[in-house]
Amino acid sequence: MSKYEINELYGHEESGLHLARLLTDLGERTLYDAVSQCNRCGYCETACPTYMLTGRETLSARGRNQFLRRLMEGRTKDPASAEESFSTCLLCGACSSACYAKVPTPDLVLEGRRSGRGYGQSFAARLAVDLLLNRRWLFEPLLKAGYLLKRLGFAGLARRLGLYEFAGLGAVGTAQDAIGRAPLRFLRDLFRKDPTLQASGKTDISWAYFAPCGPNYLYTEVGLATVALLKRFLGRGVFQDNFCCGLLAYNYGRIPEAREFARKNILKFEELRSVFGDFPVVGDCASCVAFMKSYEQLFTGDELWRPRAKAFADAVKDILEILPAEKLEGRRPAGAVTYHDSCRACHGQGIRAEPRAALKKLAGEAFREMPESDWCCGGAGAYAFTQTALSEEILDRKIRNIASTRAATVLAGATSCLLQLGAGLKAKYPSARVVHYSVFIDELTRPEKPSPRNGKIPR
């Protein structure tokens, strides 16, 4: 059997650690064929933030692809030798956008990470995925309890006492510092009780809202704004009452669980579609939406689930792309506005023109294009907490570009961008705020309350 059929590193997909095939712009490919599409031309290097900052070949997209190929061919025997190269990748996809062959480097890097000993097998990774997948009834009360303790000041005290580091949870301590006022009611709590978002008693719908974990558990104002916009501009819809999209499991080495998250969400979609027919599934975190659009890739070897995953993926839309710019009318913003291209929106989904059309329509001359708007902010999920030094350098460049626009408001479309840019602006450019695209558009287009008449406030 040749290396084109099986490789030294991975063996069969049945191990559960790896995907067998990737869906690329050049068609469906084995992992080896996908990584072999890289001809080492170097166009990716000027787009790769980690290479641009360090000048190191092993921290470029080209270098990472060659590391993976050597591992697959058995020319590099120890996956640990590639750990730094793979772990420092942002998974931003800028390399794939610049690549003429559209080599899917982020997915290939994840395959490289999964080759590392114990990747995805830590207690924290297994617990987080299990709670989200099988024990939401326990996860959500625990999270609310943690948020309550944070509001009471205990989380900050634990940070100052070094308890997170003592417990080996330094990244958790850093993350809680980045979170502002944590919500005690989640979107699921709110939307499941909203009769206007339930499927019963309706004859048709124009959309179903999918609540990603970021808006659901952290930025509830984002989901509320998204649903308000969908009602205002697209008509009636429902809350899908979904599970986590599975991106957490996929990125951290838990492929079987990622598939199970996908199955649960596909089943809910099919249940709604059997009643209402076709409709878009709308999410408001670009990272989660991009992953859901790739669900088919999880099931390339499954004849039953693959077409169902494709049907779901084809229905998924990002709030960044679905609002009709020509219908948007509202107030002008106070101060200049600029837009940060969340990586998985521009590189993962190809969404660039739609949000700009909407912002130019509403903000007019107040909208200012940011230099290197698609340069990653350094958030990249947990990257800011696991690769702190590199993340800070990447963020510094982004903040300088924001400052050059003199914007008062920076718009973003992904949870990790809101966290990262919020922390960066607070520390280095506090005259600007970061706001989710949905929240900003809702602020401008929300109908104004009637003015008081005869000195009386209307009831």
VMD Tcl script that draws the C-alpha trace (Angstrom):
set ca {
  {0.00 0.00 0.00}
  {1.53 3.34 -1.05}
  {1.68 6.59 0.89}
  {-1.05 7.92 -1.40}
  {-3.51 5.47 0.15}
  {-2.34 5.49 3.76}
  {0.40 7.44 5.50}
  {2.92 6.82 8.22}
  {1.26 9.19 10.68}
  {-2.48 8.73 10.67}
  {-3.61 5.31 9.59}
  {-7.33 4.88 9.19}
  {-10.10 7.35 10.02}
  {-11.59 4.75 12.37}
  {-9.10 5.90 15.02}
  {-11.47 8.82 15.57}
  {-8.60 11.32 15.76}
  {-8.56 12.52 12.15}
  {-10.68 13.24 9.13}
  {-10.18 10.98 6.14}
  {-10.83 13.60 3.47}
  {-11.09 17.37 3.14}
  {-13.39 19.37 0.89}
  {-11.16 21.88 -0.87}
  {-11.69 24.47 -3.60}
  {-10.12 21.94 -6.00}
  {-12.52 19.20 -4.94}
  {-12.55 16.42 -2.37}
  {-9.05 15.36 -1.40}
  {-7.32 12.93 0.94}
  {-5.22 14.65 3.59}
  {-2.04 13.80 1.72}
  {-3.33 15.15 -1.57}
  {-4.63 18.28 0.15}
  {-1.29 19.10 1.76}
  {0.48 18.22 -1.51}
  {-1.43 21.04 -3.24}
  {1.07 23.39 -1.54}
  {3.87 24.01 -4.06}
  {5.85 26.23 -1.64}
  {5.43 29.35 -3.79}
  {5.41 31.64 -0.74}
  {2.43 33.86 -1.57}
  {0.93 32.88 1.80}
  {3.83 34.30 3.76}
  {2.94 37.97 3.24}
  {-0.57 37.20 4.53}
  {0.44 35.08 7.54}
  {0.53 37.18 10.74}
  {2.89 34.87 12.62}
  {5.40 34.82 9.76}
  {5.19 38.58 9.21}
  {5.98 39.17 12.88}
  {8.73 36.58 13.32}
  {10.20 35.96 9.86}
  {10.45 32.27 10.77}
  {9.70 29.75 8.02}
  {8.33 27.18 10.46}
  {5.77 29.78 11.62}
  {4.45 30.35 8.10}
  {1.64 28.56 6.31}
  {4.12 27.10 3.83}
  {6.33 25.84 6.65}
  {3.41 24.28 8.50}
  {2.23 22.47 5.40}
  {5.70 21.06 4.78}
  {5.99 19.92 8.39}
  {2.71 18.04 8.04}
  {3.76 16.50 4.74}
  {7.03 15.27 6.23}
  {5.13 13.72 9.14}
  {2.70 12.02 6.77}
  {5.52 10.63 4.65}
  {7.41 9.42 7.72}
  {10.41 11.67 7.03}
  {9.84 13.38 10.37}
  {9.17 10.73 12.99}
  {8.31 12.69 16.11}
  {5.17 14.88 16.01}
  {6.51 16.79 19.02}
  {9.10 18.42 16.76}
  {6.27 20.19 14.92}
  {4.34 21.24 18.04}
  {5.46 24.88 18.04}
  {4.73 25.25 14.34}
  {1.19 23.90 14.66}
  {0.29 25.42 18.03}
  {1.21 28.97 16.98}
  {-1.11 28.95 13.94}
  {-4.07 31.33 14.33}
  {-6.27 29.21 12.02}
  {-7.27 32.56 10.52}
  {-7.26 31.32 6.92}
  {-5.50 34.37 5.48}
  {-3.04 32.00 3.85}
  {-5.80 30.13 2.04}
  {-7.24 33.41 0.74}
  {-3.83 34.37 -0.67}
  {-3.08 30.89 -2.05}
  {-3.75 30.27 -5.74}
  {-4.42 26.59 -5.00}
  {-6.54 27.49 -1.93}
  {-4.68 24.97 0.23}
  {-6.88 24.42 3.34}
  {-4.04 25.11 5.78}
  {-6.23 25.69 8.89}
  {-7.78 22.22 8.58}
  {-4.39 20.69 7.83}
  {-2.85 22.38 10.88}
  {-5.61 20.92 13.03}
  {-4.76 17.49 11.64}
  {-1.17 18.16 12.67}
  {-2.21 19.16 16.16}
  {-4.26 16.00 16.54}
  {-1.13 13.98 15.84}
  {0.41 15.29 19.07}
  {0.39 12.95 22.02}
  {-2.63 13.55 24.24}
  {-4.07 16.40 22.17}
  {-7.72 16.83 23.10}
  {-7.40 14.22 25.86}
  {-6.91 16.61 28.78}
  {-9.44 16.53 31.58}
  {-10.51 20.13 30.89}
  {-11.14 19.47 27.17}
  {-13.09 16.29 27.80}
  {-15.13 17.87 30.60}
  {-16.04 21.01 28.61}
  {-17.18 19.02 25.59}
  {-19.10 16.49 27.68}
  {-20.94 19.19 29.64}
  {-21.97 21.04 26.48}
  {-22.99 17.87 24.65}
  {-24.60 15.70 27.31}
  {-25.15 17.76 30.46}
  {-26.40 21.23 29.62}
  {-28.73 20.89 32.59}
  {-25.58 20.94 34.76}
  {-23.32 23.17 32.64}
  {-25.61 26.19 32.54}
  {-26.28 26.42 36.32}
  {-22.56 25.98 36.98}
  {-21.72 28.75 34.52}
  {-24.29 31.07 36.09}
  {-22.85 30.33 39.52}
  {-19.39 31.20 38.22}
  {-20.70 34.43 36.72}
  {-22.38 35.33 40.00}
  {-19.11 34.77 41.85}
  {-17.39 37.00 39.31}
  {-19.93 39.76 39.88}
  {-19.33 39.46 43.62}
  {-15.59 39.85 43.07}
  {-14.44 36.32 43.90}
  {-13.01 35.63 40.43}
  {-10.79 38.68 40.63}
  {-9.69 37.69 44.13}
  {-8.76 34.21 42.93}
  {-6.74 35.79 40.13}
  {-4.84 38.04 42.52}
  {-4.13 35.14 44.87}
  {-2.76 33.06 42.00}
  {-5.29 30.27 42.48}
  {-5.82 29.77 38.75}
  {-2.10 29.22 38.18}
  {-1.93 26.92 41.21}
  {-4.71 24.80 39.72}
  {-3.08 24.80 36.28}
  {-5.87 26.99 34.87}
  {-3.93 30.15 34.09}
  {-5.72 30.56 30.76}
  {-9.09 30.52 32.57}
  {-7.92 33.31 34.86}
  {-6.83 35.41 31.90}
  {-10.11 34.75 30.12}
  {-12.27 35.82 33.05}
  {-10.36 39.10 33.21}
  {-11.34 39.79 29.60}
  {-15.05 39.23 30.27}
  {-17.06 42.28 31.22}
  {-20.40 42.00 33.01}
  {-21.36 38.35 32.60}
  {-25.08 37.58 32.09}
  {-27.13 35.57 34.58}
  {-29.82 34.79 31.99}
  {-28.82 33.15 28.72}
  {-30.42 33.49 25.30}
  {-31.94 30.03 25.64}
  {-33.69 31.19 28.81}
  {-35.07 34.23 27.03}
  {-35.98 32.81 23.61}
  {-37.56 29.57 24.83}
  {-40.09 31.70 26.73}
  {-40.75 34.09 23.84}
  {-44.01 33.01 22.15}
  {-43.11 34.93 18.99}
  {-40.10 32.64 18.46}
  {-41.87 29.30 18.85}
  {-42.84 27.04 15.98}
  {-46.40 26.35 17.13}
  {-49.24 28.23 15.51}
  {-47.25 29.62 12.58}
  {-47.88 28.93 8.92}
  {-44.54 30.10 7.56}
  {-41.17 31.44 8.69}
  {-38.44 33.45 6.97}
  {-35.55 32.38 9.22}
  {-34.48 30.31 12.21}
  {-32.05 31.80 14.73}
  {-29.09 29.65 15.81}
  {-27.55 30.90 19.07}
  {-23.77 30.32 19.07}
  {-22.19 29.80 22.49}
  {-20.63 33.28 22.58}
  {-23.88 35.21 22.19}
  {-25.81 32.58 24.15}
  {-23.59 32.48 27.23}
  {-21.66 35.73 27.15}
  {-22.87 38.47 24.78}
  {-26.62 38.06 25.08}
  {-27.16 41.57 23.72}
  {-25.80 40.31 20.38}
  {-28.44 37.61 20.03}
  {-31.20 39.98 21.12}
  {-30.11 42.51 18.50}
  {-29.81 39.86 15.78}
  {-33.32 38.55 16.39}
  {-34.71 42.11 16.48}
  {-33.09 42.80 13.10}
  {-34.35 39.56 11.59}
  {-37.89 40.37 12.69}
  {-37.62 43.95 11.46}
  {-36.21 43.24 8.00}
  {-36.98 39.60 7.15}
  {-40.27 38.88 8.88}
  {-41.30 36.05 11.16}
  {-38.95 33.38 12.42}
  {-38.22 30.88 15.17}
  {-35.51 30.04 17.66}
  {-33.85 26.76 16.71}
  {-33.07 25.89 20.36}
  {-29.77 24.48 19.20}
  {-26.77 22.79 20.75}
  {-23.20 24.12 20.53}
  {-22.12 24.01 16.88}
  {-19.23 21.66 17.73}
  {-16.35 23.99 16.84}
  {-14.87 23.67 20.32}
  {-14.74 19.88 20.00}
  {-13.43 20.06 16.42}
  {-10.62 22.50 17.22}
  {-9.51 20.65 20.34}
  {-9.21 17.12 19.02}
  {-12.65 15.65 19.73}
  {-13.86 14.64 16.25}
  {-16.51 12.09 17.34}
  {-18.11 14.66 19.64}
  {-17.98 17.31 16.91}
  {-19.99 14.96 14.72}
  {-22.49 14.37 17.52}
  {-23.01 18.13 17.99}
  {-23.58 18.39 14.24}
  {-26.11 15.53 14.23}
  {-28.13 17.11 17.04}
  {-28.31 20.44 15.21}
  {-29.12 18.80 11.87}
  {-31.98 16.84 13.47}
  {-33.47 20.03 14.92}
  {-33.18 21.72 11.52}
  {-34.87 18.80 9.79}
  {-37.69 18.85 12.34}
  {-38.38 22.51 11.59}
  {-37.98 22.05 7.83}
  {-40.57 19.26 7.83}
  {-43.08 21.84 9.07}
  {-41.99 25.07 7.35}
  {-40.07 24.04 4.25}
  {-36.87 25.83 3.30}
  {-35.51 28.72 5.38}
  {-32.07 30.10 6.31}
  {-30.45 29.24 9.64}
  {-28.91 32.50 10.85}
  {-26.04 32.77 13.34}
  {-24.11 35.76 14.64}
  {-20.61 34.47 15.45}
  {-18.58 34.18 12.25}
  {-16.38 31.39 13.62}
  {-19.34 29.18 14.49}
  {-21.19 29.98 11.27}
  {-18.14 29.14 9.15}
  {-17.81 25.80 10.93}
  {-21.48 24.95 10.40}
  {-21.08 25.71 6.70}
  {-18.40 22.98 6.67}
  {-20.49 20.27 8.37}
  {-20.39 18.09 5.25}
  {-16.66 17.61 5.76}
  {-17.33 15.79 9.03}
  {-19.31 13.12 7.21}
  {-17.47 12.47 3.93}
  {-17.43 8.72 4.64}
  {-21.03 8.49 5.85}
  {-23.59 7.93 3.09}
  {-26.53 8.58 5.43}
  {-25.40 11.76 7.12}
  {-23.37 13.44 4.41}
  {-26.32 14.69 2.30}
  {-28.15 15.75 5.45}
  {-25.10 17.69 6.65}
  {-24.79 19.34 3.24}
  {-28.45 20.40 3.27}
  {-27.99 21.97 6.69}
  {-24.71 23.67 5.70}
  {-26.32 25.10 2.55}
  {-29.04 26.70 4.68}
  {-26.65 28.41 7.12}
  {-26.18 32.18 6.84}
  {-24.21 34.75 8.81}
  {-26.03 37.85 10.01}
  {-23.21 39.75 8.29}
  {-24.44 38.60 4.87}
  {-28.20 38.28 5.17}
  {-29.45 41.77 6.05}
  {-30.62 43.57 2.86}
  {-28.59 46.80 2.66}
  {-31.15 48.43 0.37}
  {-33.83 48.17 3.08}
  {-31.76 49.66 5.90}
  {-32.85 53.09 7.03}
  {-31.92 54.77 10.29}
  {-30.02 57.40 12.20}
  {-26.45 58.43 11.54}
  {-23.90 57.18 14.08}
  {-22.19 59.50 16.53}
  {-18.57 59.62 15.39}
  {-16.57 57.70 12.82}
  {-17.07 53.97 12.30}
  {-14.68 51.30 11.02}
  {-15.06 47.58 10.35}
  {-12.81 44.71 11.38}
  {-13.09 41.65 9.14}
  {-13.40 38.70 11.51}
  {-11.16 36.01 10.05}
  {-13.79 33.34 9.67}
  {-16.11 35.82 7.99}
  {-13.74 37.08 5.29}
  {-11.40 34.10 4.89}
  {-13.71 31.32 6.00}
  {-16.92 32.48 4.32}
  {-15.84 35.09 1.78}
  {-18.02 37.76 3.42}
  {-16.57 41.20 2.73}
  {-18.89 43.31 0.57}
  {-22.22 42.76 2.36}
  {-21.45 44.37 5.73}
  {-19.66 47.25 4.04}
  {-22.67 47.93 1.82}
  {-24.88 48.11 4.90}
  {-22.48 50.35 6.82}
  {-21.96 52.74 3.92}
  {-25.73 53.00 3.52}
  {-26.28 53.83 7.20}
  {-23.10 55.66 8.19}
  {-22.30 57.47 4.94}
  {-19.07 59.44 5.17}
  {-18.72 58.43 8.82}
  {-17.63 54.97 7.65}
  {-13.85 54.71 7.32}
  {-12.05 51.74 5.82}
  {-9.40 50.29 8.13}
  {-5.93 49.48 6.79}
  {-5.33 45.72 6.91}
  {-8.93 45.22 8.00}
  {-8.55 41.46 7.49}
  {-5.40 41.24 9.64}
  {-6.28 38.92 12.54}
  {-6.83 40.56 15.94}
  {-5.02 37.72 17.73}
  {-8.10 36.43 19.55}
  {-8.59 33.23 17.56}
  {-10.62 31.35 20.16}
  {-8.31 30.54 23.07}
  {-5.16 31.70 21.22}
  {-4.99 34.94 23.21}
  {-4.73 32.92 26.41}
  {-2.40 30.16 25.19}
  {-0.03 32.15 22.92}
  {0.00 35.39 24.89}
  {3.16 37.00 23.51}
  {2.34 36.43 19.83}
  {-1.28 37.40 20.39}
  {-0.22 40.72 21.93}
  {2.03 41.55 18.97}
  {-0.74 40.76 16.51}
  {-3.21 42.83 18.52}
  {-0.81 45.81 18.68}
  {-0.73 46.00 14.90}
  {-4.52 45.83 14.74}
  {-4.93 48.60 17.35}
  {-2.51 50.84 15.42}
  {-4.59 50.35 12.29}
  {-7.78 51.18 14.19}
  {-6.21 54.30 15.64}
  {-5.21 55.45 12.16}
  {-8.90 55.73 11.24}
  {-9.72 57.85 14.34}
  {-12.87 55.78 14.66}
  {-15.09 55.99 17.71}
  {-16.67 52.60 16.99}
  {-15.10 49.39 15.71}
  {-17.44 46.70 14.42}
  {-16.77 42.96 14.51}
  {-18.72 39.79 13.86}
  {-17.19 37.09 16.10}
  {-17.07 36.48 19.84}
  {-13.30 36.13 20.17}
  {-12.85 39.41 18.26}
  {-15.16 41.20 20.70}
  {-13.14 39.87 23.64}
  {-9.72 40.58 22.13}
  {-10.45 43.99 20.63}
  {-12.33 45.04 23.75}
  {-9.29 44.32 25.90}
  {-6.89 45.91 23.39}
  {-8.89 49.12 22.98}
  {-9.39 49.50 26.71}
  {-5.65 49.28 27.29}
  {-4.28 51.15 24.26}
  {-6.97 53.19 22.53}
  {-9.79 53.82 25.03}
  {-11.47 56.52 22.93}
  {-12.93 53.75 20.73}
  {-15.33 50.93 21.58}
  {-15.85 47.59 19.88}
  {-19.43 46.57 19.09}
  {-20.92 43.58 17.34}
  {-22.30 44.34 13.89}
  {-25.83 43.31 14.92}
  {-25.87 45.55 17.98}
  {-24.68 48.54 15.98}
  {-27.16 48.07 13.12}
  {-29.95 47.57 15.64}
  {-28.99 50.78 17.46}
  {-29.23 52.77 14.23}
  {-32.37 51.20 12.76}
  {-34.46 50.71 15.89}
  {-37.65 52.81 15.67}
  {-37.53 55.83 17.92}
  {-40.07 56.11 20.72}
  {-42.86 58.64 20.12}
  {-42.13 62.15 21.44}
  {-44.18 63.33 24.46}
  {-47.18 65.52 23.63}
  {-48.51 68.33 25.80}
  {-45.82 67.60 28.34}
  {-47.20 64.09 28.94}
  {-45.11 60.96 28.57}
  {-46.95 58.36 26.44}
  {-47.79 55.10 28.16}
}
mol new
graphics top color blue
foreach p $ca { graphics top sphere $p radius 0.5 }
foreach p [lrange $ca 0 end-1] q [lrange $ca 1 end] { graphics top cylinder $p $q radius 0.2 }
display resetview
